[in-house]
Amino acid sequence: MDNHLSAVVIGLGAVGSATLYQLSKLYGSDVLGIEQFVSPHTLGSSHGETRITRLAIGEGEVYSPLAIRSHQIWREIEQKTQLSLFKNVGGLLISSPSASRLHVEGFFETTQAAAKKYKIPHELLDQAEVAKRFPVFNLDDDESAYYEPDAGYLIPELCVKAQLDLAQANGAQIHMNEKLLSYEQIGKQIKLVTSKGEYITDKLILTAGSWLPELLPAKYSQLLEVHRQVLFWFNIKAEHYPQVAPENMPIFIWGIKNSSQGIYGFPVIDGVSGGLKVAMESVAKIDSPDEINREVTNEEIQAMYNIIADKIRYLDGSCVKTAVCMYTVTPDHGFVIDKHPDVDGILIVSPCSGHGFKHSAALGEAFAQIVHDGKSKIDLSPFSSIRFTKEQP
Ligand SMILES: Cc1cc2nc3c(=O)[nH]c(=O)nc-3n(C[C@H](O)[C@H](O)[C@H](O)COP(=O)(O)OP(=O)(O)OC[C@H]3O[C@@H](n4cnc5c(N)ncnc54)[C@H](O)[C@@H]3O)c2cc1C
């Protein structure tokens, strides 16, 4: 068959675009990226204008090397493209004794432990210090904050596009509007059938986001749940724009007291009427990404506003816009990165449980190393699904 490739990447969102870019440096035109829509798009998990990035990772210290390497890669891509992908506005993580769980138990404690371990600059601020430096946040007396100056936000759509453009410049083939339908082992290679053709490849990387469960055997698909998420942009009183502009306001994550929930948000990045983006993680499970409800009700907007009204100052009560996005989560909110159990040469990459964007550049590099050298420089073994099947002592 003519259509033989060294590697094919399925799904060109955050992780797939990064993987294709890194593979293209090694294999040029011998790699192909296949995307069912036209990426970047607003139908998966990598849209909505901003993504938080931070280096000390509360979901687990093992993630910090990925975040640290990703920051280096984003800066390299910026140099190559002259685009501004990463805004280093700092990050504030607010907690209190009754709010220590976010994604995982001990999120705030693990953040501080990771900061110490990897020598990540940070400060611990009490309520008065936060009020002085970042007056937009209205903390209670018993709330305090971890401040990381090297944190900030990424522009997800631009990150995806920049990496696809660079991959294409390196010769990589990119097929948009083409969907992977099936794959099978043929000798030592893999045969792919898509909506537009057939291919033979040595390696296949499945970075299909919320559609990944459809492409996997039950052992894996049963580990993944897709949750509908809503993003809100609330209007700010114009006279207070300076306090919420990116020069003066960091990204934030805020553990809600007496709850295992948190909110997170960003400075106002799009001028005085752009709105302050804020969201709270939802566990509303959906059966299929193709059937997600993308309408946001007034009740949803009001419920979000009620949560933030006494926390974020300068809101005028109106909502500028909303967006719907998908988390695909594992039972412990960790990543799953594994070899396919039945077909040699396939790498399965879970869509990263709502905290993957910041790591995506380094993940792409690691997958390219696995394809090329058989192993990655950053140890990905903590993300194996074996942790779900190991017998507990
Ligand atoms: C609301 C929200 C907020 C988030 N906030 C943060 C944050 O602040 N910081 C952070 O680090 N992370 C955050 N995340 C998580 C992060 O955005 C995701 O982990 C990441 O975007 C997942 O990327 P992905 O490439 O796995 O999935 P996607 O970007 O969805 O890409 C998957 C792609 O595969 C394509 N595809 C699927 N099936 C097929 C097929 N059969 N054939 C061809 N193509 C296919 C899809 O069309 C899609 O383009 C957030 C996620 C959401 C939803």
The ligand as a Tripos MOL2 file, in Angstrom:
@<TRIPOS>MOLECULE
LIG
   53    58     1     0     0
SMALL
NO_CHARGES

@<TRIPOS>ATOM
      1 C1        -13.6340   23.9600   30.4320 C.3       1 LIG1
      2 C2        -12.2550   23.4120   30.4890 C.ar      1 LIG1
      3 C3        -11.2890   24.1010   31.2020 C.ar      1 LIG1
      4 C4         -9.9970   23.5830   31.3010 C.ar      1 LIG1
      5 N1         -9.0580   24.3200   31.9650 N.ar      1 LIG1
      6 C5         -7.7770   23.8900   31.9620 C.ar      1 LIG1
      7 C6         -6.7720   24.7170   32.4980 C.ar      1 LIG1
      8 O1         -7.0360   25.8390   32.9660 O.2       1 LIG1
      9 N2         -5.4930   24.2550   32.4830 N.ar      1 LIG1
     10 C7         -5.1720   23.0380   31.9590 C.ar      1 LIG1
     11 O2         -4.0060   22.6840   31.9830 O.2       1 LIG1
     12 N3         -6.1160   22.2500   31.4120 N.ar      1 LIG1
     13 C8         -7.3990   22.6390   31.3960 C.ar      1 LIG1
     14 N4         -8.3720   21.8860   30.8230 N.ar      1 LIG1
     15 C9         -8.0130   20.5710   30.2840 C.3       1 LIG1
     16 C10        -7.3990   20.6640   28.9150 C.3       1 LIG1
     17 O3         -7.9860   21.6950   28.1710 O.3       1 LIG1
     18 C11        -7.5610   19.2990   28.2740 C.3       1 LIG1
     19 O4         -6.8830   18.3480   29.0740 O.3       1 LIG1
     20 C12        -6.9530   19.2780   26.8720 C.3       1 LIG1
     21 O5         -7.4240   20.3530   26.1180 O.3       1 LIG1
     22 C13        -7.3230   17.9610   26.2210 C.3       1 LIG1
     23 O6         -6.7330   17.9520   24.9490 O.3       1 LIG1
     24 P1         -6.9340   16.7210   23.9900 P.3       1 LIG1
     25 O7         -6.0040   16.9410   22.8550 O.co2     1 LIG1
     26 O8         -6.8400   15.4630   24.7540 O.co2     1 LIG1
     27 O9         -8.4580   16.8210   23.5070 O.3       1 LIG1
     28 P2         -9.1000   17.7380   22.3690 P.3       1 LIG1
     29 O10        -8.4550   19.0650   22.3430 O.co2     1 LIG1
     30 O11       -10.5730   17.6760   22.5180 O.co2     1 LIG1
     31 O12        -8.6590   17.0200   21.0230 O.3       1 LIG1
     32 C14        -9.1650   15.7890   20.6030 C.3       1 LIG1
     33 C15        -9.3470   15.8780   19.1100 C.3       1 LIG1
     34 O13        -9.5570   14.6020   18.5560 O.3       1 LIG1
     35 C16       -10.4620   14.7200   17.4910 C.3       1 LIG1
     36 N5        -11.0110   13.3820   17.2220 N.ar      1 LIG1
     37 C17       -11.7340   12.6230   18.0800 C.ar      1 LIG1
     38 N6        -12.0420   11.4320   17.5350 N.ar      1 LIG1
     39 C18       -11.5090   11.4320   16.2880 C.ar      1 LIG1
     40 C19       -11.4770   10.4680   15.2350 C.ar      1 LIG1
     41 N7        -12.0800    9.2710   15.3610 N.pl3     1 LIG1
     42 N8        -10.8360   10.7950   14.0900 N.ar      1 LIG1
     43 C20       -10.2220   12.0140   13.9530 C.ar      1 LIG1
     44 N9        -10.2300   12.9560   14.9320 N.ar      1 LIG1
     45 C21       -10.8550   12.6660   16.0890 C.ar      1 LIG1
     46 C22       -11.4610   15.7330   18.0260 C.3       1 LIG1
     47 O14       -12.2300   16.3150   17.0260 O.3       1 LIG1
     48 C23       -10.5440   16.7270   18.7230 C.3       1 LIG1
     49 O15       -10.1300   17.7520   17.8640 O.3       1 LIG1
     50 C24        -9.6670   22.3550   30.6930 C.ar      1 LIG1
     51 C25       -10.6440   21.6750   29.9620 C.ar      1 LIG1
     52 C26       -11.9150   22.1980   29.8400 C.ar      1 LIG1
     53 C27       -12.9340   21.4580   29.0500 C.3       1 LIG1
@<TRIPOS>BOND
     1     1     2 1
     2     2     3 ar
     3     2    52 ar
     4     3     4 ar
     5     4     5 ar
     6     4    50 ar
     7     5     6 ar
     8     6     7 ar
     9     6    13 1
    10     7     8 2
    11     7     9 ar
    12     9    10 ar
    13    10    11 2
    14    10    12 ar
    15    12    13 ar
    16    13    14 ar
    17    14    15 1
    18    14    50 ar
    19    15    16 1
    20    16    17 1
    21    16    18 1
    22    18    19 1
    23    18    20 1
    24    20    21 1
    25    20    22 1
    26    22    23 1
    27    23    24 1
    28    24    25 2
    29    24    26 1
    30    24    27 1
    31    27    28 1
    32    28    29 2
    33    28    30 1
    34    28    31 1
    35    31    32 1
    36    32    33 1
    37    33    34 1
    38    33    48 1
    39    34    35 1
    40    35    36 1
    41    35    46 1
    42    36    37 ar
    43    36    45 ar
    44    37    38 ar
    45    38    39 ar
    46    39    40 ar
    47    39    45 ar
    48    40    41 1
    49    40    42 ar
    50    42    43 ar
    51    43    44 ar
    52    44    45 ar
    53    46    47 1
    54    46    48 1
    55    48    49 1
    56    50    51 ar
    57    51    52 ar
    58    52    53 1
@<TRIPOS>SUBSTRUCTURE
     1 LIG1         1 GROUP 0 **** ****
